[in-house]
């Protein structure tokens, strides 16, 4: 569980491509922006 910026259209496209119970590994895009404190 966690916060992922996916909209319903992303989920509809992804759902038939993966099996139930698989582990998803999320990686930031190469040009992502992060905040530092």
C-alpha positions, 0 to 999 in steps of 0.5 A: 500500500502507499501513495502512487499517482495513478488514475483509473485509466492507468489501472484499467490498462494495467489490470489485464497485464498482471496476475493477482498477487504479484509484487509491484516495484515502483521506481521514480522517473529519471527526471523526477523532482524531490524536496529536501528539508 
